[in-house]
Amino acid sequence: MVDTMALLRAFIRTARMIRNTSSLAVGLPADDEVLLDAPDARLAPALVAAGRGEYLPAAELLITTRKAAEWEDRDRYATRLAAFARLRGEWLTEWQRAAPYDPDVLLVEAALAVARGWESPDHAERLRQVGPLIAAAAEGEPRDPVPWRIALDHARGTHAGHDAFERLWAEAVHRSPHHYGCHVAALQYLAASSRTGDSCWAGERGPRTHRECFDFAERAALDALPDSLVQALPVRAAFAYLTEDGGAGVTRGRLDAAADAAVALSARYAAADPWPAEVRNLLTYVLVRLERWEDALEQLRLIGPYATSFPWERISDDPLGQFLELRDGIRLEVASGMPLRPRSGARPSPRSGRGGRPAPDDH
């Protein structure tokens, strides 16, 4: 027998989506206006020049960040320049020839070597070979925490023990106690050491759990400076938990609290700001996994045209296409929760962002 009520619910859901989805596009850029990993106004000229084989704009950008101790910007720019050099490296070769001991070229060289090492099937052995390049970058500018962030990534890739990790972490926070990139690298190390398949170096103190990753992230967020992206570290812990089948070790309430903190941080930045774009993209993923559709839609409006490869590259070979597809899916979910007609004396509104089904480990 046909389930009449099930058919009716499906019909109403479809009708709601048809009626409401188009109105939910307000505030969202068109698909062809969305950019993947768009550089900011300072980095863009350096990348354009690098595309022509010229290194001077990149060198000037990084020396500016070094002299002004703009360590967060320096980290992002060095990472992006190293990524560009993986595709077009002539400009970096010219820079190395012209100034082989320049702290800025040493930093890009170290970042590039670690990125290439991670690509190898035998990445642990490949990464062990690039240790001297990281040491040279650290010696080139003793104040700079970025080589120590690279060293933390290197430690994760080489399965370094906990004591070695602690020494590197101490060097990093000595230079910049609230550096976002260093905190992310530390969290990734802890998350990796919690996986049974990758925990061969965790035997000194036993495999770490996702709860311990949350403990670290939450402590760091509490100690973070106002408006620092470190406040979003718990949502990165949530991402690791949700993507690695973390089991019942973390409650739904803790996941929601991580998302709530990141939502509050996101609200303190302007819409369509490229600086928090990656955090907002990551937060959107977590909100979708928590079925908090209305909150996810608000993050899409704040993201504007700034899609980022992370986290979408983790679930698709086409991160931009995945992001655009997800935007449509979120709008459909929100639309399906809105009434077909406004109730008397009330404005139509989508269901609560917390109205998704609880995770199996919720208690």
N, C-alpha and C positions, 0 to 999 in steps of 0.2 A: 504494500500500500504506500502511496506517495505521502511523504511527510509534509502535510499542508503548511504547518507552522514553519518548518525549515525553508520551504519555498518562499513563504511570505517574508521571512527575515532576509533571505538573499535578495528578493526583489526590492525591499525597502533600502537595503544597503546600496544596491546598484543605483537606485533612484537618487539617493543622497549624494553619491559620488558624482553623478551626472550634473545634478543641480548646483553643487557647491564647489567643485574642484576648480573651475575657472576663476572664481573670485579669490581663491587662495594663492593665486599667482601674483597678487599685488605685493610689491616690494622685492620680488625676485627678478634678477636680470634674465634676459633671454638666453637660451642655450648657447648661441653663438657669441655671447658677450662674456661667457665664463672662461677664465684662463687657468691653466694648470701651472702651479709654481711660478707665478709671475714675480719677477724681481722688483724690489722697491726702487725709488728714484735714485738712490745712491749706487746701487749695484748694477742697474741696467746699463749705464754707459760703459762700465768696466767690461761687462759681458759682450757688448757690441764691439768694443775695441779688440777684445780677445778673439772674437770671430774673424777679425781682420788680421790676426797674428800680432797684435800690439799688446805689450804687457804693462806699459807705463800707467794707464788709468787704474789697473788692478793694484799695482804697487802703491800708487798714491792713496787709494782707498784704504788699503790695509795699514799703511804707515800712519794714516790719520786716526784710525781706530786704536792703534798701539799707543800713540802719543797721548791721546785723550782717555786712555784706559776704558774704551768702550768695548768691554769684553764680550758682551752678549752679541752686539753687532759683528764684532770681529769673528766670533765663532760661526755665525750664520754665513758671513761673506766668504770666509775661508772654505767652508763646506761646499758652498755653491760653486766657487771657483775651481775647487778640486773636481767636483762632478763635471763641470764643463771641460776640464782638461782631460778627462777620460775619453771624451769624444773628439776634442780639438786641442791638441797639446803643443802646437808649435810655439805659441806665445809663451808658455811656461818654460819650454826649452831655451828660448831666447833670454828669458829672465834669469834662468839658472846660469847661463854663460856670462851674462853681464854682471851679476851680483851673487856669486855662489854662496856667500855667507850672510846674505841679507836675512834677518829674522823672519821677514814676511814670506819670502820665497821658501824658506825652510819649513814654515808652517804649512803652506799649501802642499809642498812636496810630501810631508809626513801624512797629511790628511788623504792625499791621493794614494799613497802606498798602502795605507790601511784599508781604504775602500777597495783597491784592487785585490788585496790579500783576502778580504771577505768573499770575493767572487770565486775563489778557487775551491774545488771540491776538498782539497787538503788545506783548508784555510788556516788551521792551527799552525802547521809547519810553515806556511808562507808568511804568516803574520810574525812568527818568531824572528824571521830574517829582517824585519823592518824596524826592530827595536832601536838600533842606532840612529835612524832618521828621527824618531820621536825624541830621543835624548838630545839630538842636535837642535831641534826646534825649541825644546825647553831651555837649553843653555843660551840660545840666541836672544831671548827676552825673559829673564828670570821672573819678572812680575806677572807674566801672562799665564792665566789658568787654562787657556785653550789647549796647549800641548798635553796638559794633564787630563783634560777631557778625552783627548785622542788616546792617551795612555790607558784610561779606564775602558774604552772600547776595545783596545788591544788586549787588555787583561781578560776580558770576557771571551774574546776569540781564541786566546791561547790557553784557556782553562787555568788561568793563574789561581793560586790558592788564596784563601781568605786573608792571610797575613799580608801577602803581596798587595792584594786589593786595598787593604786598610792603609798601607803606606802611601799608595798612590792617592787615595781619597784624602788623606791628611795633607798632602802637598797641594791638592786642588783647592780645598776649602781654606787653606792658609792664604792663598792668593785671592780668592773671591768666595766668601762664605755662602753667598746666595746665588751662585752662578747656575742658571737653569740647565744649560747643556751638561754640566758635570753631574747635577742631580739626576737628570734623565739617564746618563750613562751608568750611574751607580744603581739606579732602580733596575735597569736592564740586566746588569750583572746579577743582582739578587734574584730577579725573575728567572734568569737562565739557570741559576744554581738550584732553583726549586724544582726544575723538571727532572724526573727520574732518569730520562735518557741523557741529560747533559750534566748530571750532578757528580761526575767522576772526580771533580776537584773539590767537592763539598764535604768530603769525608772527615776533614779536620773537626768540624763541629756538627756534622749531620746535614742532610738536605734542608734547605730553607723552604718555608711554605709561603703560599700567597698571603696568609695573614701577616707574616713578617714583612712582606713587601708593602702591604697596606700600612703597617706600623711605621715603617721608614718614611713612606710618602706623606702620611698624616703629620708626623712630627716635623718634617721639612716644611710642609705647608703652614703649620702653625708658627714656625719661626721666620717665615718669609717676609720680605719687605712689602709694604703696601703696593698693590697692583702688580707684583712680581708674578711671572708665569709659573714660578715654583708652587704657587697656590693651586695650580691645576695638576700637580703631581699625583694626587690620589686618583684622578680620572685616568691617568696612564696606567696605574696599578689595576684599575677596573678593566681597562682594555686588555691587559695581559691576562687577567683572570678569565674574561669572557671569550677570548680567542684561543685559550690553551686548555679548555675543558678542566677548569680548576676544581670541579667537584663541589662538595658541600662546605668547604672551608671558610667561605665568606658569605655573610647574610645579605639578603636583598636590601635591608636597611643600610648597610655599609656601602653598597653599590650606589644607592640613591643619594646618600650623603656626599659621596665623591662627585656625582653628577651635579648636585645642588651647589657645591662649592665652586665648581667650574662654571656653572651658569651665572652665579653671582660675579665671578671674575670677568667673564665675557661681557657682562652688562656694563662694566666700568670702562670698556674701550669703545671707541666710535665704531659705527657700522662701516663695513667695507674697509677696515684697517688691515693692511697686509701683515702687521707685526703679530697679532694673535691668531692669524688665519689657520695655522696648523692645529693649534689647541682647539679652535672652534670646529674644525673638520673632525678631529678625534672625538670631541664631545658629542657631535652629531651621531657618530657611529655608536657610541655607548648609549645614547638616548634611544636610538632605534632598537638596540638589543634589549633595552628595558621597556620597550613599547610605550615610551613617553612621546607620543607623536606630536602633540602641540608644542612641547618644548623643543623638539627637533626642528620643527618648522620655523620657530623663532630663531634658532641658530642659523638656519639657511639664509634667513633675511639678513642677519648680521654678517655672515660670510660674504654675501654679495658675489662679486665675480672671482673671488680668490679661493679656488679649489686647490688642494695640495695633494701630492702623490701619497703621502702618509695620511691616513691609514688605508686608503682605497687600494693601493698597490698590493696590500697583504691579501686581498680577496679577489683581485681581478688583474688581468694583464693590461687592461684598459682603464686606468684609474679615473680619467676624466669621464669616460662613458659611464663608469660605475657611479660616479658622483651625480651625473645628470639623471641617470635612471632612478637613483635613490630619491632625488628631489621629487620626481613624479610619484613615486610610491608613497612618500610621506604625505604629500598633498591628498592622495586618494584615501589614505588612512584617516587623516583629519576630517576630510569631507564626509566620510562614511559615518562619523560620529556626530555630525551636525544634524539638527532636525530639518525635515523637509520644509516646514513652514514655521515662521517665528511664533512662539507661544504668546498668548495674549499678555501684554504688559511686560514682556521680556525680550531682550536681544538674543538672537541666535548665537550660540557659542559652541565650539567643539568640546568634546568631553575632556575632562581634566587630564593634564599631562601625566599625572600619576595613576591614570585609570587603566594601565595595561595589566595583563595577567601577571601575578607575582612569579618570580623565579622559583623553581622547585625547592631551593634551599632557603626560602623566606621563612623566618620564624622570629 
